Amino acid sequence: MQLLEDRIRKDGIVKEGNVLKVDSFLNHQMDIHLYNEMGKEFKRLFADRPINKILTIEASGIGIACIAAQYFDAPVVFAKKSQSINLDGDVYSTMITSFTHKREYQVIVSKKYLSPDDHVLIIDDFLANGCALQGLIEIVQEAGATIEGIGIAVEKGFQEGGKLIRGMGMNLHSLAIVDSMDAATGEITFRQE
């Protein structure tokens, strides 16, 4: 998606350790116009799928998922990274490792919001090593629901996540795939899906 790639080139900051900082428009401060265009693109990419539920993980995927959900006329469910007192009843849970935060989380989804009748589109902001996505896939499979596709805003194509998830036979589409980035020069190159 050219609009997203252009914005990453303009405002993205490459940091040491393969970190791409896009917090000025994607995952801290949110550019709603850009999110809206991303939502339209996800709808175009998955228009032929019978999606009735969108699943993401807190926190950075929620905004993108909510904007996209308007185009699918579907509710958004987000996997929580901690148990809370207002989460009652049975839950699906799994452990994931965050590339960004370098820690392990237990993520949970109430069984009330995911069932075998659901046709799920998983949406997230970043795909690096694929750990979060594997956790979400595991939760959907545990629920007996159908994964219709996975939509990612930014994929780090030089890391293993995309290859791993596609190797599982998943219908994965990333709006921007970073092929390489250089912290010294700030240069970012993209590849097409």
Rosetta blueprint (number, residue, H / E / L):
1 M L
2 Q H
3 L H
4 L H
5 E H
6 D H
7 R H
8 I H
9 R H
10 K H
11 D H
12 G L
13 I E
14 V E
15 K E
16 E L
17 G L
18 N L
19 V E
20 L E
21 K E
22 V L
23 D L
24 S L
25 F L
26 L L
27 N L
28 H L
29 Q L
30 M L
31 D L
32 I H
33 H H
34 L H
35 Y H
36 N H
37 E H
38 M H
39 G H
40 K H
41 E H
42 F H
43 K H
44 R H
45 L H
46 F L
47 A L
48 D L
49 R L
50 P L
51 I L
52 N L
53 K E
54 I E
55 L E
56 T E
57 I E
58 E L
59 A L
60 S H
61 G H
62 I H
63 G H
64 I H
65 A H
66 C H
67 I H
68 A H
69 A H
70 Q H
71 Y H
72 F H
73 D L
74 A L
75 P L
76 V E
77 V E
78 F E
79 A E
80 K E
81 K L
82 S L
83 Q L
84 S L
85 I L
86 N L
87 L L
88 D L
89 G L
90 D L
91 V E
92 Y E
93 S E
94 T E
95 M E
96 I E
97 T E
98 S E
99 F L
100 T L
101 H L
102 K L
103 R E
104 E E
105 Y E
106 Q E
107 V E
108 I E
109 V E
110 S E
111 K H
112 K H
113 Y H
114 L L
115 S L
116 P L
117 D L
118 D L
119 H E
120 V E
121 L E
122 I E
123 I E
124 D E
125 D E
126 F E
127 L E
128 A L
129 N L
130 G L
131 C H
132 A H
133 L H
134 Q H
135 G H
136 L H
137 I H
138 E H
139 I H
140 V H
141 Q H
142 E H
143 A H
144 G L
145 A L
146 T E
147 I E
148 E E
149 G E
150 I E
151 G E
152 I E
153 A E
154 V E
155 E E
156 K E
157 G L
158 F L
159 Q L
160 E L
161 G H
162 G H
163 K H
164 L H
165 I H
166 R H
167 G H
168 M L
169 G L
170 M L
171 N L
172 L E
173 H E
174 S E
175 L E
176 A E
177 I E
178 V E
179 D E
180 S E
181 M E
182 D L
183 A L
184 A L
185 T L
186 G L
187 E L
188 I E
189 T E
190 F E
191 R E
192 Q L
193 E L
